[in-house]
Structures are given as C-alpha cells and as structure tokens.
Amino acid sequence: MKAAVMEAVRKPLVVKEVPDPKCPANGVIIRSEAEGVCRSDWHAWSGDWSWIGLVPPMPLVMGHEFCGVVEEVGKDSRNFKKGDRVLVPFSQGDGICEYCRSGQSHVCSNPMLPGFSYWGGYGHYVGIPNADANLVAMPDEVGFAEGASMGCRFMTSYHGVVDRAQVRPGEWVAVHGCGGIGLSAIHIAAAIGANVIAVDLDDAKLELAKKVGAQHVVNGKNTDAVMAIVDITKGGAHVGVDALGIKTTCQNSILSLRKQGRSLQIGLTTAAEKGEVAVPIDRMVTMELQLIASLGMPASRYPSMLQMVQAKKLNPKSMITETIALEKASDVLAQMTTFQNVGVSVITKY
C-alpha cells in the first residue's frame, strides 16, 4: 500500500509503498478514505511527549483521525462487515478493563492509539484491533472528509465541552487557541447556546472562529486577553478552554474565569513545558475554581454527537479549509511548527 512514513524526527515524511497490514482476528482492515493532519501528529513528528511515555517506534505511519470503508473482517469480529462505512475514534480500549466495561474506553487501562501504538491513517489501509469496541458506524449523510474530522479534534472537543465541562446555554465560554480543537470547541459551545469568545494571535484564525460560532474575538498579540475577557463578560468567563497546551493559554484560561468558573484543559504540552505548568492555586482556592482535564471521547458517546450532526446542529465541515494529497502532509506539519495553518487540513487523495 501507499503510505507517508515518518523515518526521523522533524524530517519530511517519505511517501512510498509499504506492506499491507494483516487483519487482526478481533479486528478489521479499513481502506482509509480521509485522514486529518492533526497537531497531535505534529507533536509525534516533533519528538514531543516522551515525558508521558509516548515514544512512537520508527519507521511509523502516523494518522489517528481517519475514516473509511471496511475491506476485511477478522474471524472474531461480529459488528461490522465488508463495505461498511466507519469512523475510527483515536482513543481506543481493550474492551475488558474496568473503564471499558463502564463505557469509558477512552481512558482504558491498556489504551491503543492508531498512528502511535500501531500504524495509522497516513497509509491507505489500516488494521484496527478490537473493532467491535473501537469502531463507529458512519451515517450515509456524513462525507469522508467530515467523518475524518470527527476522529480526534471534533470528538475531543465535544466530550470536553459537553461531558466534562458541562457547558450550559447562556454561559460565557472563552476558548484559548483557534486550531482544530479550539475551532471545534467554539462551534460546539455555540451550538449548545453558550456565548463564545475566541482568543488567538492570528486574525485569519479569528475570522474563521467567528464563522463557526464565536460572538467575540480577542487577538492576544495586541490585547491583554485576560482583561479583555473579564471586560466582555463583565466579571469573567464561566468556562475557559485551553485548546493549545502552552503555558500562556493554560494560565490565561484559569485567570480569565469568574468565581466558581471551570477551566477545561484539552491541549497537551510541548517540549517547552514538558508536561508541567504553574497554576495560580491561591486564586483557584479563594475563587472556588475548577480545573477539568479531558481526553478524547469513548465510542459509546458518538451517537449523541452524530445525532446533532445529522440534525445539522453541528457542522464539522465548517472547520475544514483544505483537502490535500498524501504527499502534502509534510508541508502541513511544517506549517504547524510556526502556527501558519488555518483551520483543518484533510488528506483525501492517496
């Protein structure tokens, strides 16, 4: 099969023919039809996250945000058949640990991550283990590019905004960072009925944020973001979202809250922080603030999100700014180093 292979840190991916994956007995082979180029791919490509134990073996076919068509079914897989259109959540479980058994497979004791634990969607075919627990049927109304966007960024934001922070209509939500995660969080919070403020350093990203639901935008390059949010909301946001994972966005998400506010931490850190950011503990105590972390979303929660997509309450396509050929994936990763890219790039040509 054709694949874009990571052979060294921060070096261009090598597009070449590699062996087709073998079908797991309890899994399926998927023909990938679309794959998002995600900032998590950039972290792996940059050599980040060794401090949390994620050191992908190389050569590696990355890609954890994809969807496609079932090509082959293992002898022990029951829920899918050849020709089924499927979404692939990146947060996968073994199906048997205490968390999986309670529907929380995204925090499985033995997690599996496509593009990290095993070869992913930067290859035209992917072998998915434990398919019955880790795949989601994709409605006919959902296109492949749109489906790919729901494999990581969109579903991660949905779980964070809806399940973890429990955003309510009428609340003020400030989203720090307008990449794929941030744009998704803005769109989802707005669909729920929240008043959303988008914060970034790039006017082009802020323009897109307004198109997907932000009522106010703040350019942190020109303005004190915390003071601007406090002023707009007349006291601070009910919910802050760190959608990037750098020191500034993490701290600003907390500092811009009103009393009893909730800060939702979705972004993972970079080599600059190595997993540790100082937080204003005394302020959090005296204002009764909450810091809530969120990771991915279990397959069991997809029906709720997909129902909103089918009802046109949510539109993941609105974040997609380009579809590209596999050969262009390296260019998008390089752009992420300097935050040049706007919106979501999806590979649709293998």
DRENBA-783729 format. One record per residue (C-alpha): y, x, z; residue in one letter; residue number from 1. Coordinates in Angstrom, 2 decimals, always signed. Each point is the difference from the previous one (the first is absolute). Layout:
// DRENBA-783729
v: Y; u: X; w: Z; residu: A; num: NUM
...
END
This chain:
// DRENBA-783729
v: +0.00; u: +0.00; w: +0.00; residu: M; num: 1
v: +3.65; u: +0.98; w: -0.34; residu: K; num: 2
v: +1.80; u: +0.88; w: +3.23; residu: A; num: 3
v: +3.09; u: +1.74; w: +1.35; residu: A; num: 4
v: -1.35; u: +2.63; w: +2.39; residu: V; num: 5
v: +1.83; u: +1.73; w: +2.85; residu: M; num: 6
v: -1.18; u: +3.61; w: +0.01; residu: E; num: 7
v: +2.73; u: +1.59; w: +2.13; residu: A; num: 8
v: +2.82; u: -1.07; w: +2.32; residu: V; num: 9
v: +3.29; u: -0.78; w: -1.80; residu: R; num: 10
v: -1.40; u: +0.97; w: -3.37; residu: K; num: 11
v: -0.11; u: -2.41; w: -2.99; residu: P; num: 12
v: -3.08; u: -2.20; w: -0.12; residu: L; num: 13
v: -2.51; u: +1.01; w: -2.66; residu: V; num: 14
v: -0.99; u: -2.85; w: -2.32; residu: V; num: 15
v: -3.55; u: +0.59; w: -1.21; residu: K; num: 16
v: -3.50; u: -1.43; w: -0.32; residu: E; num: 17
v: -2.02; u: -0.09; w: +3.23; residu: V; num: 18
v: -3.42; u: -1.49; w: +0.83; residu: P; num: 19
v: -0.17; u: -3.77; w: +0.44; residu: D; num: 20
v: -0.54; u: -1.12; w: +3.61; residu: P; num: 21
v: -3.41; u: -1.20; w: +1.13; residu: K; num: 22
v: -0.29; u: -3.53; w: +1.31; residu: C; num: 23
v: -0.56; u: -0.21; w: +3.79; residu: P; num: 24
v: -2.95; u: -2.19; w: +0.97; residu: A; num: 25
v: +2.33; u: -2.21; w: +2.07; residu: N; num: 26
v: +2.92; u: +0.33; w: -2.40; residu: G; num: 27
v: +1.25; u: -0.42; w: -3.54; residu: V; num: 28
v: +1.50; u: +1.98; w: -2.85; residu: I; num: 29
v: +3.47; u: -1.18; w: -0.98; residu: I; num: 30
v: +1.74; u: +0.67; w: -3.30; residu: R; num: 31
v: +3.53; u: +0.65; w: +1.20; residu: S; num: 32
v: +2.55; u: -1.92; w: -2.07; residu: E; num: 33
v: +3.12; u: +0.89; w: +1.98; residu: A; num: 34
v: +0.87; u: +2.54; w: +2.70; residu: E; num: 35
v: +3.25; u: +0.36; w: +1.93; residu: G; num: 36
v: +1.50; u: +3.45; w: +0.54; residu: V; num: 37
v: +0.70; u: -0.23; w: +3.72; residu: C; num: 38
v: +1.92; u: +2.25; w: +2.40; residu: R; num: 39
v: -3.26; u: +0.43; w: +1.91; residu: S; num: 40
v: -1.32; u: +1.71; w: -3.15; residu: D; num: 41
v: +3.07; u: +2.24; w: +0.18; residu: W; num: 42
v: -0.79; u: +0.87; w: +3.63; residu: H; num: 43
v: -3.55; u: +1.05; w: -0.99; residu: A; num: 44
v: +1.31; u: +1.88; w: -3.05; residu: W; num: 45
v: +2.58; u: +1.75; w: +2.23; residu: S; num: 46
v: -2.56; u: +1.11; w: +2.58; residu: G; num: 47
v: +1.29; u: -2.28; w: +2.77; residu: D; num: 48
v: -1.95; u: -1.78; w: +2.75; residu: W; num: 49
v: -2.30; u: +2.83; w: +1.07; residu: S; num: 50
v: +1.31; u: -0.72; w: +3.52; residu: W; num: 51
v: -1.73; u: -3.40; w: -0.05; residu: I; num: 52
v: -3.20; u: +1.38; w: -1.45; residu: G; num: 53
v: +0.57; u: -0.96; w: -3.66; residu: L; num: 54
v: -0.83; u: +3.09; w: -2.03; residu: V; num: 55
v: -1.36; u: -1.28; w: -3.32; residu: P; num: 56
v: -2.63; u: +2.25; w: -1.59; residu: P; num: 57
v: +0.88; u: +1.36; w: -3.41; residu: M; num: 58
v: -0.49; u: -0.57; w: -2.83; residu: P; num: 59
v: +1.09; u: -3.54; w: +0.76; residu: L; num: 60
v: +0.55; u: -3.10; w: -2.08; residu: V; num: 61
v: +2.71; u: -1.74; w: +2.01; residu: M; num: 62
v: +0.95; u: -3.66; w: -0.18; residu: G; num: 63
v: -0.30; u: -2.65; w: +2.69; residu: H; num: 64
v: +2.10; u: -2.83; w: -1.48; residu: E; num: 65
v: -2.03; u: -1.46; w: -2.83; residu: F; num: 66
v: -1.84; u: -3.00; w: -1.37; residu: C; num: 67
v: -2.34; u: -0.64; w: -2.88; residu: G; num: 68
v: -3.26; u: -1.49; w: -1.23; residu: V; num: 69
v: -3.48; u: +0.38; w: +1.49; residu: V; num: 70
v: -2.19; u: +1.98; w: -2.42; residu: E; num: 71
v: -3.16; u: +0.50; w: +2.07; residu: E; num: 72
v: -1.36; u: -1.46; w: +3.24; residu: V; num: 73
v: -2.19; u: +1.81; w: +2.53; residu: G; num: 74
v: -3.32; u: -1.50; w: +1.03; residu: K; num: 75
v: +1.22; u: -0.87; w: +3.51; residu: D; num: 76
v: +3.36; u: -1.51; w: -1.02; residu: S; num: 77
v: +0.09; u: -3.82; w: -0.01; residu: R; num: 78
v: +3.56; u: -1.30; w: -0.36; residu: N; num: 79
v: +1.01; u: +1.33; w: -3.41; residu: F; num: 80
v: -1.41; u: +0.10; w: -3.51; residu: K; num: 81
v: +0.68; u: +1.87; w: -3.22; residu: K; num: 82
v: +3.25; u: -1.21; w: -1.59; residu: G; num: 83
v: +1.71; u: -1.09; w: +3.24; residu: D; num: 84
v: +3.69; u: +0.86; w: +0.31; residu: R; num: 85
v: +0.60; u: +1.64; w: +3.38; residu: V; num: 86
v: +2.71; u: +1.45; w: +2.22; residu: L; num: 87
v: -0.77; u: +3.15; w: +2.00; residu: V; num: 88
v: +1.64; u: +0.20; w: +3.46; residu: P; num: 89
v: +0.51; u: +3.67; w: +0.89; residu: F; num: 90
v: -0.83; u: -0.55; w: +3.69; residu: S; num: 91
v: -3.76; u: -0.38; w: -0.09; residu: Q; num: 92
v: -2.63; u: -0.23; w: +2.71; residu: G; num: 93
v: -3.72; u: +0.46; w: +0.55; residu: D; num: 94
v: -0.46; u: -3.71; w: +0.74; residu: G; num: 95
v: -1.94; u: +0.56; w: +3.22; residu: I; num: 96
v: +2.35; u: +1.49; w: +2.64; residu: C; num: 97
v: +1.64; u: -2.22; w: +2.63; residu: E; num: 98
v: +3.26; u: -0.14; w: -1.97; residu: Y; num: 99
v: -1.63; u: -0.96; w: -3.29; residu: C; num: 100
v: -2.06; u: -2.67; w: +1.74; residu: R; num: 101
v: +3.21; u: -1.56; w: +1.35; residu: S; num: 102
v: +1.68; u: +0.00; w: -3.43; residu: G; num: 103
v: +2.06; u: +3.14; w: +0.63; residu: Q; num: 104
v: -1.63; u: +2.29; w: -2.57; residu: S; num: 105
v: +3.28; u: +1.84; w: -0.63; residu: H; num: 106
v: -0.42; u: +1.78; w: +3.37; residu: V; num: 107
v: -3.74; u: +0.60; w: -0.42; residu: C; num: 108
v: -1.61; u: +2.64; w: +2.24; residu: S; num: 109
v: -1.38; u: +1.63; w: -3.16; residu: N; num: 110
v: +2.73; u: -0.61; w: -2.58; residu: P; num: 111
v: -0.37; u: +0.65; w: -3.72; residu: M; num: 112
v: +3.05; u: +0.55; w: -2.21; residu: L; num: 113
v: -0.30; u: +0.12; w: -3.79; residu: P; num: 114
v: +1.85; u: +2.99; w: -1.38; residu: G; num: 115
v: -0.46; u: +1.81; w: +3.30; residu: F; num: 116
v: -3.56; u: -0.54; w: +1.31; residu: S; num: 117
v: -1.39; u: -0.40; w: -3.51; residu: Y; num: 118
v: +1.32; u: +0.13; w: -3.56; residu: W; num: 119
v: +2.43; u: -2.78; w: -0.82; residu: G; num: 120
v: +1.96; u: -1.81; w: -2.68; residu: G; num: 121
v: +1.46; u: +2.98; w: -1.86; residu: Y; num: 122
v: -3.41; u: -0.11; w: -1.67; residu: G; num: 123
v: -0.99; u: -2.77; w: -2.40; residu: H; num: 124
v: -3.09; u: -0.89; w: +2.07; residu: Y; num: 125
v: -0.33; u: -0.14; w: +3.78; residu: V; num: 126
v: -3.05; u: -0.46; w: +2.21; residu: G; num: 127
v: +0.89; u: -2.26; w: +2.94; residu: I; num: 128
v: -2.30; u: +0.15; w: +3.04; residu: P; num: 129
v: -0.74; u: -3.06; w: +2.15; residu: N; num: 130
v: +1.52; u: -2.24; w: -2.65; residu: A; num: 131
v: -0.79; u: -3.30; w: +1.68; residu: D; num: 132
v: +2.32; u: +0.91; w: +2.88; residu: A; num: 133
v: +2.58; u: +2.07; w: -1.85; residu: N; num: 134
v: +0.83; u: -1.86; w: -3.21; residu: L; num: 135
v: +2.08; u: -3.11; w: -0.64; residu: V; num: 136
v: -0.39; u: -2.38; w: -2.92; residu: A; num: 137
v: +3.14; u: +0.04; w: -2.16; residu: M; num: 138
v: +1.30; u: -3.40; w: -1.19; residu: P; num: 139
v: +0.22; u: -0.47; w: -3.77; residu: D; num: 140
v: +3.75; u: -0.60; w: +0.30; residu: E; num: 141
v: +0.54; u: +3.54; w: +1.32; residu: V; num: 142
v: +0.43; u: +2.71; w: -2.64; residu: G; num: 143
v: -1.49; u: +3.45; w: +0.43; residu: F; num: 144
v: +3.29; u: +1.86; w: +0.54; residu: A; num: 145
v: +0.99; u: -2.59; w: +2.60; residu: E; num: 146
v: -3.43; u: +0.21; w: +1.61; residu: G; num: 147
v: +0.18; u: +3.78; w: +0.29; residu: A; num: 148
v: +3.28; u: -0.29; w: +1.90; residu: S; num: 149
v: -1.83; u: -2.05; w: +2.65; residu: M; num: 150
v: -2.51; u: +2.74; w: +0.80; residu: G; num: 151
v: +2.30; u: +1.91; w: +2.35; residu: C; num: 152
v: +3.75; u: -0.39; w: +0.17; residu: R; num: 153
v: +0.33; u: -3.76; w: -0.31; residu: F; num: 154
v: -2.92; u: -0.88; w: +2.25; residu: M; num: 155
v: +1.05; u: +2.61; w: +2.56; residu: T; num: 156
v: +3.44; u: -1.56; w: +0.20; residu: S; num: 157
v: -1.48; u: -3.51; w: +0.15; residu: Y; num: 158
v: -2.20; u: +0.90; w: +2.95; residu: H; num: 159
v: +2.86; u: +1.81; w: +1.71; residu: G; num: 160
v: +2.64; u: -2.69; w: -0.49; residu: V; num: 161
v: -2.20; u: -3.09; w: +0.44; residu: V; num: 162
v: -2.79; u: +1.04; w: +2.37; residu: D; num: 163
v: +1.40; u: +2.88; w: +2.05; residu: R; num: 164
v: +3.77; u: -0.56; w: +0.31; residu: A; num: 165
v: -0.43; u: -3.79; w: -0.42; residu: Q; num: 166
v: +3.34; u: -0.41; w: -1.73; residu: V; num: 167
v: +1.39; u: -3.52; w: +0.32; residu: R; num: 168
v: +2.38; u: -2.02; w: -2.19; residu: P; num: 169
v: +3.64; u: +0.68; w: +0.81; residu: G; num: 170
v: -0.57; u: +3.40; w: +1.59; residu: E; num: 171
v: +1.90; u: +3.08; w: -1.11; residu: W; num: 172
v: -2.29; u: +2.66; w: -1.48; residu: V; num: 173
v: +1.30; u: +3.49; w: -0.86; residu: A; num: 174
v: -2.23; u: +2.00; w: -2.34; residu: V; num: 175
v: +0.57; u: +3.76; w: +0.00; residu: H; num: 176
v: -1.13; u: +1.55; w: -3.29; residu: G; num: 177
v: -0.28; u: -1.85; w: -3.32; residu: C; num: 178
v: -3.09; u: +1.51; w: -1.55; residu: G; num: 179
v: -3.07; u: -2.12; w: -0.74; residu: G; num: 180
v: -0.70; u: -0.80; w: +3.65; residu: I; num: 181
v: +3.64; u: -0.80; w: +0.74; residu: G; num: 182
v: +0.51; u: -2.19; w: -3.06; residu: L; num: 183
v: -3.19; u: -1.90; w: +0.82; residu: S; num: 184
v: +1.11; u: -0.50; w: +3.61; residu: A; num: 185
v: +3.39; u: -1.25; w: -1.19; residu: I; num: 186
v: -1.56; u: -2.46; w: -2.41; residu: H; num: 187
v: -2.56; u: -1.32; w: +2.50; residu: I; num: 188
v: +2.47; u: -0.36; w: +2.87; residu: A; num: 189
v: +2.43; u: -1.84; w: -2.29; residu: A; num: 190
v: -2.79; u: -2.32; w: -1.18; residu: A; num: 191
v: -0.71; u: -0.89; w: +3.62; residu: I; num: 192
v: +3.64; u: -0.96; w: +0.47; residu: G; num: 193
v: +1.36; u: +3.07; w: +1.77; residu: A; num: 194
v: +3.44; u: +1.48; w: -0.67; residu: N; num: 195
v: -0.67; u: +3.46; w: -1.42; residu: V; num: 196
v: +2.11; u: +3.17; w: -0.01; residu: I; num: 197
v: -1.17; u: +2.87; w: -2.23; residu: A; num: 198
v: +0.90; u: +3.59; w: +0.86; residu: V; num: 199
v: -0.34; u: +2.97; w: -2.35; residu: D; num: 200
v: +1.94; u: +2.96; w: -1.38; residu: L; num: 201
v: -0.33; u: -1.02; w: -3.65; residu: D; num: 202
v: +2.10; u: -2.78; w: -1.51; residu: D; num: 203
v: -2.58; u: -0.66; w: -2.74; residu: A; num: 204
v: -2.66; u: -0.70; w: +2.62; residu: K; num: 205
v: +2.41; u: -2.23; w: +1.90; residu: L; num: 206
v: +0.70; u: -1.98; w: -3.17; residu: E; num: 207
v: -3.73; u: -0.61; w: -0.40; residu: L; num: 208
v: -0.19; u: -0.94; w: +3.70; residu: A; num: 209
v: +2.58; u: -2.75; w: -0.62; residu: K; num: 210
v: -2.03; u: -1.29; w: -2.94; residu: K; num: 211
v: -3.16; u: -0.35; w: +2.15; residu: V; num: 212
v: +1.71; u: -1.74; w: +2.92; residu: G; num: 213
v: +2.43; u: +2.14; w: +2.01; residu: A; num: 214
v: +3.12; u: -1.91; w: +1.01; residu: Q; num: 215
v: +1.89; u: +3.14; w: +1.05; residu: H; num: 216
v: -0.35; u: +3.66; w: -0.95; residu: V; num: 217
v: +1.16; u: +3.12; w: +1.79; residu: V; num: 218
v: +0.27; u: +3.44; w: -1.61; residu: N; num: 219
v: -0.70; u: +2.38; w: +2.86; residu: G; num: 220
v: +1.50; u: +2.89; w: -1.94; residu: K; num: 221
v: +3.48; u: -1.50; w: +0.25; residu: N; num: 222
v: -0.28; u: -2.15; w: +3.12; residu: T; num: 223
v: -1.35; u: +0.22; w: +3.55; residu: D; num: 224
v: -3.05; u: -2.22; w: -0.59; residu: A; num: 225
v: -0.50; u: -0.93; w: +3.65; residu: V; num: 226
v: +3.61; u: -1.08; w: +0.51; residu: M; num: 227
v: -0.02; u: -1.91; w: -3.30; residu: A; num: 228
v: -3.11; u: -1.96; w: +1.02; residu: I; num: 229
v: +1.41; u: -0.78; w: +3.45; residu: V; num: 230
v: +3.21; u: -1.21; w: -1.63; residu: D; num: 231
v: -1.71; u: -2.15; w: -2.67; residu: I; num: 232
v: -2.36; u: -1.62; w: +2.51; residu: T; num: 233
v: +2.60; u: -0.27; w: +2.78; residu: K; num: 234
v: -2.15; u: +1.84; w: +2.50; residu: G; num: 235
v: -2.95; u: +1.60; w: -1.74; residu: G; num: 236
v: -3.10; u: -0.92; w: -1.97; residu: A; num: 237
v: -2.86; u: -1.97; w: +1.50; residu: H; num: 238
v: -2.42; u: +2.18; w: -1.97; residu: V; num: 239
v: +0.40; u: +3.49; w: -1.44; residu: G; num: 240
v: -2.47; u: +1.42; w: -2.52; residu: V; num: 241
v: -0.48; u: +3.73; w: -0.53; residu: D; num: 242
v: -1.45; u: -0.04; w: -3.50; residu: A; num: 243
v: +0.31; u: +3.74; w: -0.59; residu: L; num: 244
v: -1.18; u: +2.00; w: +3.01; residu: G; num: 245
v: +2.67; u: +2.66; w: +0.42; residu: I; num: 246
v: +1.82; u: +0.70; w: +3.27; residu: K; num: 247
v: +3.23; u: -1.73; w: -1.05; residu: T; num: 248
v: -1.56; u: -3.26; w: -1.14; residu: T; num: 249
v: -2.30; u: -0.21; w: +3.02; residu: C; num: 250
v: +2.85; u: +0.50; w: +2.45; residu: Q; num: 251
v: +2.46; u: -2.22; w: -1.88; residu: N; num: 252
v: -2.52; u: -2.83; w: -0.10; residu: S; num: 253
v: -0.03; u: +0.03; w: +3.81; residu: I; num: 254
v: +3.70; u: +0.70; w: +0.53; residu: L; num: 255
v: +1.08; u: -2.91; w: -2.23; residu: S; num: 256
v: -1.87; u: -2.64; w: +2.07; residu: L; num: 257
v: +1.48; u: -2.61; w: +2.29; residu: R; num: 258
v: -1.48; u: -0.58; w: +3.46; residu: K; num: 259
v: -3.71; u: -0.88; w: -0.08; residu: Q; num: 260
v: -0.18; u: +1.06; w: -3.64; residu: G; num: 261
v: -3.14; u: +1.31; w: -1.74; residu: R; num: 262
v: -0.21; u: +3.19; w: -2.03; residu: S; num: 263
v: -2.84; u: -0.03; w: -2.53; residu: L; num: 264
v: -1.27; u: +3.47; w: -0.86; residu: Q; num: 265
v: -1.77; u: +0.06; w: -3.37; residu: I; num: 266
v: +1.00; u: +3.39; w: -1.43; residu: G; num: 267
v: -2.10; u: +3.04; w: +0.88; residu: L; num: 268
v: +1.81; u: +3.29; w: +0.53; residu: T; num: 269
v: +0.35; u: +3.07; w: -2.19; residu: T; num: 270
v: -0.37; u: +3.73; w: +0.62; residu: A; num: 271
v: +3.48; u: -0.01; w: +1.56; residu: A; num: 272
v: -1.16; u: -2.20; w: +2.91; residu: E; num: 273
v: -3.76; u: +0.73; w: +0.04; residu: K; num: 274
v: -0.67; u: -3.35; w: +1.64; residu: G; num: 275
v: +2.55; u: +0.20; w: +2.82; residu: E; num: 276
v: +3.45; u: -1.58; w: +0.25; residu: V; num: 277
v: +2.14; u: -0.23; w: +3.14; residu: A; num: 278
v: +0.85; u: -3.59; w: +0.91; residu: V; num: 279
v: +2.71; u: -1.34; w: +2.40; residu: P; num: 280
v: -2.29; u: -1.02; w: +2.84; residu: I; num: 281
v: +2.74; u: -0.93; w: +2.51; residu: D; num: 282
v: +1.68; u: -2.22; w: -2.57; residu: R; num: 283
v: -3.33; u: -1.62; w: -0.80; residu: M; num: 284
v: -0.66; u: -0.70; w: +3.68; residu: V; num: 285
v: +3.44; u: -1.34; w: +0.89; residu: T; num: 286
v: +0.15; u: -2.19; w: -3.13; residu: M; num: 287
v: -3.68; u: -1.03; w: +0.12; residu: E; num: 288
v: -0.62; u: +1.24; w: -3.53; residu: L; num: 289
v: -3.44; u: +0.10; w: -1.60; residu: Q; num: 290
v: -1.41; u: +2.69; w: -2.30; residu: L; num: 291
v: -2.78; u: -1.51; w: -2.13; residu: I; num: 292
v: -2.21; u: +2.05; w: -2.32; residu: A; num: 293
v: -1.77; u: -1.41; w: -3.05; residu: S; num: 294
v: -2.69; u: +1.34; w: -2.34; residu: L; num: 295
v: -1.16; u: -1.63; w: -3.25; residu: G; num: 296
v: -1.53; u: -3.46; w: +0.18; residu: M; num: 297
v: -3.60; u: -1.23; w: +0.35; residu: P; num: 298
v: -1.67; u: -1.67; w: -2.96; residu: A; num: 299
v: -0.34; u: -3.11; w: +2.17; residu: S; num: 300
v: +3.79; u: -0.55; w: -0.12; residu: R; num: 301
v: +0.31; u: +0.08; w: -3.80; residu: Y; num: 302
v: -0.47; u: -3.78; w: -0.49; residu: P; num: 303
v: +3.22; u: -0.75; w: +1.88; residu: S; num: 304
v: +2.01; u: +2.47; w: -2.09; residu: M; num: 305
v: -1.58; u: -1.06; w: -3.28; residu: L; num: 306
v: +0.72; u: -3.66; w: +0.71; residu: Q; num: 307
v: +3.70; u: +0.87; w: +0.27; residu: M; num: 308
v: -0.20; u: +1.97; w: -3.26; residu: V; num: 309
v: -1.71; u: -2.90; w: -1.79; residu: Q; num: 310
v: +2.62; u: -2.41; w: +1.38; residu: A; num: 311
v: +2.69; u: +2.37; w: -1.37; residu: K; num: 312
v: +1.43; u: +0.54; w: +3.46; residu: K; num: 313
v: -0.77; u: +3.70; w: -0.42; residu: L; num: 314
v: +0.38; u: +2.00; w: -3.20; residu: N; num: 315
v: -1.45; u: +3.54; w: +0.21; residu: P; num: 316
v: +0.95; u: +0.54; w: -3.66; residu: K; num: 317
v: +3.67; u: +0.08; w: +0.98; residu: S; num: 318
v: -0.45; u: +3.48; w: +1.50; residu: M; num: 319
v: -1.63; u: +1.51; w: -3.11; residu: I; num: 320
v: +2.53; u: +1.95; w: -2.07; residu: T; num: 321
v: -2.34; u: +1.77; w: -2.44; residu: E; num: 322
v: -3.54; u: +0.10; w: -1.27; residu: T; num: 323
v: -1.22; u: +3.41; w: -1.11; residu: I; num: 324
v: -2.89; u: +1.92; w: -1.50; residu: A; num: 325
v: -2.30; u: +2.03; w: +2.25; residu: L; num: 326
v: +1.55; u: +3.21; w: -1.36; residu: E; num: 327
v: +3.37; u: -0.93; w: +1.53; residu: K; num: 328
v: -1.22; u: -0.26; w: +3.59; residu: A; num: 329
v: +0.96; u: +3.60; w: +0.75; residu: S; num: 330
v: +3.56; u: -0.67; w: -1.10; residu: D; num: 331
v: +0.32; u: -2.92; w: +2.43; residu: V; num: 332
v: -1.39; u: +2.11; w: +2.87; residu: L; num: 333
v: +2.52; u: +2.74; w: -0.78; residu: A; num: 334
v: +2.83; u: -2.54; w: +0.02; residu: Q; num: 335
v: -1.08; u: -1.16; w: +3.45; residu: M; num: 336
v: +0.71; u: +3.46; w: +1.40; residu: T; num: 337
v: +3.72; u: -0.57; w: -0.51; residu: T; num: 338
v: -0.09; u: -3.82; w: +0.34; residu: F; num: 339
v: +1.03; u: -0.47; w: -3.65; residu: Q; num: 340
v: -2.33; u: -2.88; w: -0.84; residu: N; num: 341
v: +1.15; u: -3.60; w: +0.35; residu: V; num: 342
v: -2.47; u: -2.81; w: +0.64; residu: G; num: 343
v: -3.75; u: +0.16; w: -0.65; residu: V; num: 344
v: -1.74; u: +1.90; w: -2.83; residu: S; num: 345
v: -3.41; u: -1.30; w: -1.07; residu: V; num: 346
v: -2.56; u: +1.76; w: -2.23; residu: I; num: 347
v: -1.31; u: -2.49; w: -2.56; residu: T; num: 348
v: -1.13; u: +2.32; w: -2.80; residu: K; num: 349
v: -3.09; u: +2.13; w: +0.48; residu: Y; num: 350
END
